[in-house]
């Protein structure tokens, strides 16, 4: 993907640069010859969302920034962190912000408002659940075990591919025409977790089933597996606000931003399956 026609020596800051979307965005930018500053705890200039003093050093001299807040915009401290980051961006002369947000999360929308009201150029990318949760995230161990056990009932979700999100973010950071836009990015169709299990079974050539469970069962299983209580609370909040049917309808954010349809889950499964990630006990990449 080569679109740049101007050479701007100022870097673009990519937060969560080792995560699902961040590393893809950084790779796209570098492939298109844009200077990139990859923000992470292990970067030469460390970045940590819980330490506001790390914001300004990372934003110094930056022309645009991709905000991928971790662990999620719904956590109680997110609004304070986003406000402090936006203020630091203003102070450092940043021109454009692109925020990754979540569909169906009121707390995330409050963070969107902070960016929207900053006075800077901005784009909001409100995403559905990621395909990559199944090969790079929390659901990978379930695939290895052969059972996807989630408190989602028969609800369908228009799963979005992280590659599509990254391309929308890339365009929003580097190209005109995306200022003050809200892109709701989803896959082309909503599918149930039963359908997900069927598709993954076909790709792995072994049985994978979906078992609907209650939220209490889900939380108890996580606790028994040693998952920290705060992460369990986060998953409960996100699932109860997104996997309740409110987000079932696909949206046109990818088409509007990129002029093409989003990737279907089957295409994702074929691509991910070719890496053998589901047939070996590999460790998922950093979220």
N, C-alpha and C positions, 0 to 999 in steps of 0.2 A: 504494500500500500504506500504509494508515493504521491503526496498531494502538496507538499510545501513548495512555495515559490519564493519565499523571502527567508533570509537568514537573520535570525534574531539571536544574539549571543546570550540573552538572559535565559536561564533554565526554567523548566516547568517542574514544580514540586509534585511528587506522587507519594501520598501517604499510603500506609499499608502496602508498601512496595514489594513485600514478599507474599502477599495474599492472593486470593483467587483472581480478583480484577486488577489489583494494583500492579502486579508483575506483568500482566498482559498489556495494560496501558503503557507502562514504562517501555516495554519491548517494542510496541508499535511506534511510540514517539522516537526512540533511538533508531529504529529502522528507517524512519522518515527524516533523520538527521536533525531532530530537535534536541537541544541540550536538556538533560534530565537530571534532577536531583532526587535520588531514591531515599525516601525517609523511612527509617525503621530504628528500632532500639540499637541495632548493631551497626548502623551507618557511621561513617567517619565523624559526622556531627549527629549525635544520637537524637532521636525523636521519640517522645513518649507522651501519649495523650494525657496521662495523669500528672504530667509535669509541665505547667504552662511556660516555664522558663526556656523550654526547648523549642517553642514555636518561632520566636523572632529569628534566632540564628538560622533556622531552616528556611524561613521565608525571605531572608535578606537577599535582595537582588533578583527575586523571582518575578516572572511576568504573569504566571497563572499557576493555579494549584488544583489538584484533584483531591477531594476530601472523601476518604473511605474510612469512616469512624469505626473503631473497634472498642468493645465487642459488638455494640449495636446502638443505634440512635435512641433506642427505647430505654436505656439504662438511666437511672436518676441523674447522674452527673453529666450526661451528654450535652444538655442545653448550655450549661456553664462552660464546658470545654469548647463547644462550637462557637459560642459568643466570644470567648477569649481568643480563639484562633482567627476568627473573622476580624476582630479588632487589631490583632497583630498584623494581619494581611493588609489592612487599610494603612496602618502606620508604616509598613515597609514598601508601600507603593505597588502592591500587586494589583493587576488590572482585571483578572477574570478568575472566577471560582466555579468548579463543577462539583456538585454534591451527589454522592450515591445515597439514595434513600430507599425506604421500604414501603410497599403497598399495604394499606390497611392499618398502619401504625400511627395513631394520633400523636404520640410523642415524637415520632420522626417528622411529622408535619410541622411541629413547633420548631424543630431545627431548620426545616426548609424556610420557615418565615424569617429566621435570623439571617440566612444567606440572601433571601429575596429582598430584605430591607436594608442590606449593607450599603447600597449605592454603587457597588461594583457590578461589572458584567457578571452574569451568572447563568448556569444551566442546572436544572434539577433532573436527576435520572432516578426515577422511582421504579424499583425492580421487583419482579415476582421472585418466587423461590428459584434458586439456581439449579440447573442440571448438575453442576459440579459438586453439589452436596453428596452425590452418590459415588464419586471417585476421588474427591479431594477433601471431603469434609466428614461431618458427624455420622453420615449414613454408611460409610465404607465398611466398617466392621460388620454391619448388618448384612451387607451383600456377601461378605466372606462366609458368614454363618448361614446364609441361605434364607433368612427371614427378616423382612422389613416390618418391624413392629412399631406403629405410630398411632397417636390419638387423633387420627384424621378421618375416621369413618369412611364413607364413600365419596367424600368431597373431591372434586377435581380441581387441579391447579394448572394454569398455563405456564409451565416451567420455562425459564429463560436461560439461554446459554451464556456463560461468562465471556465467551469470545464476542458475542453480539453486544453485551454491555460495554466491553472494552472499546469496541469500534465506535459506539455512540459517544463514549467519553472522549476518545481521541478526536473525533470530529468536533465535539463541543469545545475542546481545548484549543484547537488549532485553526478552525475554519470559521468564516463569517456565517451569519444566518441563524445562530443558535442562542443568541443572547435572549434572556428572559423567557426561555422555553422550559416547559415541564414535559418530559418524555416518560410516559408510563411504558416500560419495556417488559414485554411478555413473549412467550413462545407463540406459535401460530394457532395452537389449539390447547384446550384444557384436557388433561388426562388424569385419571384416578391412579392411586398407588397400586391398585390391582393391575392396571394396564402397565404401569412402570415395571412391576414384577414380571409380567409376561414378556415384555421387551428385553429385560435384562436376562431372563432365563434363556431366551433365544440367542443372545449374544455370548453367554457364558457356556451354553450347552449343558446346563445343570439346573435343577429346579430351584427357583427362588420364589418365595411366596410373600404375600402381604397379609399381615394379621392386624386388624384394627383392635386397639386396646384403649382403655380409659386413660385419662390424664393422670389419675392417681397411680395406675399401674406403670405408666411411663416414667413418672417421677421416682417411684420406688426402685425401678430397674436401674435408673441412672445413679441413684444414691448407692445402691449395692455395688455398682461398678466403680465407685469412687469419684464420680463427677462432683465438683464443688457445688455447694448449695446455691451460690450466686449464679452459676451457669445454668443450673436446673431452673431457677426462677426466671431467667432470661428466656430459655426455651419455652417455658410455660406461657409467658406473656406473648411471645412472637407467634406461637402456634395458635393460641386462643384468639388472636387478632387477625390471623391470615388464613388459617385452614378451617374456616367456618362457613365457607361458601361465598363470602363477600367479594373475593377476588377471582371468581370463576371465569369471568368474561375476558378473553384476550383483548389487548389494546394495540394501538398502531404506532407506538413510540419508535420502534426500530424502523418501520417503513418511513415515518416522517423524518427521522434524522438521517437515514442512510439511503433511502430510495430503493430498498429491497426488503423482502420478507425475512423474518427471523428463522433461525435453524430449528428444525423439528427435533423432538426428543429421540426419534429413531436414528437420525443422522448423528446426533451426539453419541448415542450408545454404540454405534458402529465404530466411530472414531475412538472413543475411550476404550472399547473392548479390544481394539487392535493393539493396545499397549500391555494387555494381560494384567491390568491392575486389579481386576476382579477375580483372577484365578491364582493370585499369589498374595501372601500375607505381607504386602508392602505397606510402608508407612505413608499416610496421606501427607501431601504438602502442607506447609503452614497456611492456616486459614487467614 
